[in-house]
Structure formats: structure tokens, C-alpha cells
Amino acid sequence: MAIRARSARLPPEVNRALYIRNLPFNISSEELYEIFGKYGPVRQIRLGSTKETRGTAYVVYEDIYDAKNACDHLSGFNVQNRYLIVLYYNPARQNKKLSTKEKEEELRKMQEKYNVDGEQHPNKPQQKEND
């Protein structure tokens, strides 16, 4: 039966790289190897270390079927009272985040140029002129 599962066609979003969110900030890469290594040989683990990337990691497997198995079994897995969010790495989603930052910067520049604070203000009732 395992042979049949290996020859099954995988959805297009499945790949060898997993993106993990909601990790405890104090987890080590050794602990991640221990958790994710149960599902197959791990090629690489990158643990987020900056303010923006803390609590996230990338796990790359040698085999795509091992990555699928890990994603299926570890999504929602409890680690130090936190439930893991395990997703397939999607470069388009990552690039979208970058373009959002670029758009925010462009918007900030436009706000400065036109002297607008970017906040919504309640409409002031307009006074009607008497004819």
C-alpha cells in the first residue's frame, strides 16, 4: 500500500519545503529536528531569529512525500502549549508580503507629499446656504 501512496499524484501546492508558524520563541533547532525528523530525513531547518520572524521556521525535507506526511500529521501539533501551523512553502505568498511593504512605503510617501495623515475623520455636516 505504501508503494501505491508514493505513486499517487500530489496537489500542486505540495513541495519539500514547509513553513511553520506559531512556534514557541525558545524552541531550538535541535528540538525541531527531533519533531520533524520523525517523518523522514530533513535537509535543512531555518529558525526565525529577527523580531519579524520569531516563532517561525522553514523545514526542508529530502523527499516530497515525507514533507506531505509531516504537514498532514504536525499541523495542529501541540508544542509547549502552542499549536503548530504547518504550511507548504509558497514563494508567491512570501513575495506578496514584500510587495505589501513596498505599497505601504509608497502610500506613506504620498501621504507626506500631499500632507495627509492617513486617518479617517468623521464627515462634518455641511451647512446649507439660505437662498
C-alpha contacts under 8 A as a table, 3 or more apart, distances in Angstrom:
res1	aa1	res2	aa2	distance
1	M	4	R	5.17
1	M	5	A	6.43
2	A	5	A	5.06
2	A	6	R	6.28
3	I	6	R	5.12
3	I	7	S	6.42
4	R	7	S	5.27
4	R	8	A	6.33
5	A	8	A	5.21
6	R	65	Y	6.99
10	L	14	V	6.60
11	P	14	V	5.78
12	P	15	N	7.93
13	E	88	Y	6.76
13	E	90	N	7.54
14	V	64	I	7.43
14	V	68	K	6.71
14	V	88	Y	6.10
15	N	18	L	7.58
15	N	64	I	5.61
15	N	67	A	7.04
15	N	68	K	7.57
15	N	88	Y	6.41
15	N	89	Y	7.24
16	R	60	V	5.56
16	R	61	Y	5.21
16	R	62	E	6.90
16	R	63	D	6.24
16	R	64	I	4.52
16	R	65	Y	7.82
16	R	66	D	7.81
16	R	67	A	5.31
16	R	68	K	7.72
16	R	88	Y	7.84
17	A	58	Y	6.73
17	A	59	V	5.68
17	A	60	V	4.29
17	A	61	Y	6.41
17	A	67	A	6.98
17	A	88	Y	6.17
17	A	89	Y	5.40
18	L	58	Y	5.57
18	L	59	V	5.10
18	L	60	V	6.25
18	L	67	A	7.03
18	L	71	C	7.38
18	L	86	V	6.64
18	L	87	L	5.63
18	L	88	Y	4.50
18	L	89	Y	4.98
19	Y	56	T	7.29
19	Y	57	A	5.96
19	Y	58	Y	4.74
19	Y	59	V	6.61
19	Y	86	V	5.93
19	Y	87	L	5.12
19	Y	88	Y	5.77
19	Y	89	Y	5.14
20	I	23	L	7.22
20	I	56	T	5.38
20	I	57	A	5.08
20	I	58	Y	6.12
20	I	59	V	7.59
20	I	84	L	6.82
20	I	85	I	5.66
20	I	86	V	4.63
20	I	87	L	6.29
21	R	55	G	5.98
21	R	56	T	4.53
21	R	57	A	6.77
21	R	84	L	6.13
21	R	85	I	5.02
21	R	86	V	6.53
22	N	55	G	5.36
22	N	56	T	6.44
22	N	82	R	6.66
22	N	83	Y	6.71
22	N	84	L	5.44
22	N	85	I	6.15
23	L	27	I	7.18
23	L	55	G	4.34
23	L	56	T	5.90
23	L	57	A	7.90
23	L	79	V	7.49
23	L	82	R	6.78
23	L	83	Y	7.79
23	L	84	L	6.24
24	P	27	I	5.58
24	P	55	G	5.74
24	P	79	V	7.42
24	P	80	Q	6.80
24	P	82	R	6.78
25	F	54	R	6.16
25	F	55	G	5.19
27	I	31	E	6.55
27	I	32	L	7.47
28	S	31	E	5.26
28	S	32	L	6.52
29	S	32	L	4.92
29	S	33	Y	6.15
29	S	45	I	6.93
29	S	46	R	7.77
29	S	47	L	6.66
30	E	33	Y	5.04
30	E	34	E	6.24
31	E	34	E	4.98
31	E	35	I	6.27
32	L	35	I	5.08
32	L	36	F	5.91
32	L	37	G	7.80
32	L	45	I	7.74
33	Y	36	F	5.33
33	Y	37	G	5.16
33	Y	42	V	7.33
33	Y	45	I	7.52
34	E	37	G	5.33
34	E	38	K	6.78
35	I	38	K	6.11
36	F	39	Y	5.95
36	F	40	G	7.52
36	F	42	V	7.39
36	F	59	V	7.91
36	F	70	A	6.72
37	G	40	G	5.38
37	G	41	P	5.92
37	G	42	V	5.97
39	Y	66	D	5.67
39	Y	67	A	7.52
39	Y	69	N	6.60
39	Y	70	A	5.60
40	G	61	Y	7.12
40	G	62	E	7.69
40	G	63	D	7.65
40	G	66	D	5.34
40	G	67	A	7.81
41	P	61	Y	6.05
41	P	62	E	5.83
41	P	63	D	7.62
41	P	66	D	7.81
42	V	45	I	7.53
42	V	59	V	7.19
42	V	60	V	5.96
42	V	61	Y	4.37
42	V	62	E	5.91
43	R	59	V	7.79
43	R	60	V	5.44
43	R	61	Y	5.15
43	R	62	E	5.52
44	Q	58	Y	7.91
44	Q	59	V	5.91
44	Q	60	V	5.11
44	Q	61	Y	7.07
45	I	57	A	6.94
45	I	58	Y	5.58
45	I	59	V	4.54
45	I	60	V	6.33
46	R	57	A	5.39
46	R	58	Y	5.03
46	R	59	V	6.57
47	L	54	R	7.75
47	L	55	G	7.94
47	L	56	T	6.29
47	L	57	A	4.34
47	L	58	Y	6.57
48	G	53	T	4.57
48	G	54	R	4.81
48	G	55	G	6.47
48	G	56	T	5.28
48	G	57	A	5.53
49	S	53	T	5.95
49	S	54	R	5.24
50	T	53	T	5.18
50	T	54	R	5.77
51	K	54	R	5.70
53	T	56	T	5.71
53	T	57	A	8.00
58	Y	89	Y	7.84
60	V	67	A	7.58
61	Y	64	I	6.75
61	Y	66	D	6.66
61	Y	67	A	5.76
62	E	66	D	7.67
63	D	66	D	5.39
63	D	67	A	6.59
64	I	67	A	5.07
64	I	68	K	6.29
65	Y	68	K	5.02
65	Y	69	N	6.12
66	D	69	N	5.04
66	D	70	A	6.13
67	A	70	A	5.11
67	A	71	C	6.08
68	K	71	C	5.09
68	K	72	D	6.08
69	N	72	D	5.16
69	N	73	H	6.17
70	A	73	H	5.21
70	A	74	L	5.62
70	A	75	S	7.99
71	C	74	L	5.47
71	C	75	S	5.77
71	C	86	V	5.73
71	C	87	L	6.73
71	C	88	Y	7.56
72	D	75	S	6.12
73	H	77	F	7.53
74	L	77	F	4.87
74	L	84	L	7.01
74	L	86	V	6.73
75	S	83	Y	7.73
75	S	84	L	5.67
75	S	85	I	5.25
75	S	86	V	4.82
75	S	87	L	7.79
76	G	83	Y	4.92
76	G	84	L	4.98
76	G	85	I	6.01
76	G	86	V	7.66
77	F	82	R	7.97
77	F	83	Y	5.33
77	F	84	L	5.38
78	N	81	N	5.79
78	N	82	R	5.34
78	N	83	Y	4.48
78	N	84	L	6.37
79	V	82	R	5.20
79	V	83	Y	6.31
79	V	84	L	7.08
90	N	93	R	5.43
90	N	94	Q	6.63
91	P	94	Q	5.02
91	P	95	N	6.14
92	A	95	N	5.11
92	A	96	K	6.07
93	R	96	K	4.99
93	R	97	K	6.55
94	Q	97	K	5.29
94	Q	98	L	6.73
95	N	98	L	5.05
95	N	99	S	6.27
96	K	99	S	5.06
96	K	100	T	6.17
97	K	100	T	5.05
97	K	101	K	6.45
98	L	101	K	5.17
98	L	102	E	6.33
99	S	102	E	4.90
99	S	103	K	6.09
100	T	103	K	4.99
100	T	104	E	6.15
101	K	104	E	5.05
101	K	105	E	6.25
102	E	105	E	5.11
102	E	106	E	6.21
103	K	106	E	4.97
103	K	107	L	6.07
104	E	107	L	5.03
104	E	108	R	6.15
105	E	108	R	5.06
105	E	109	K	6.31
106	E	109	K	5.18
106	E	110	M	6.31
107	L	110	M	5.07
107	L	111	Q	6.16
108	R	111	Q	5.05
108	R	112	E	6.32
109	K	112	E	5.15
109	K	113	K	6.13
110	M	113	K	4.92
110	M	114	Y	6.13
111	Q	114	Y	5.36
111	Q	115	N	5.63
111	Q	116	V	4.78
111	Q	117	D	6.34
111	Q	118	G	6.60
112	E	115	N	4.95
112	E	116	V	6.44
112	E	117	D	7.83
113	K	116	V	7.91
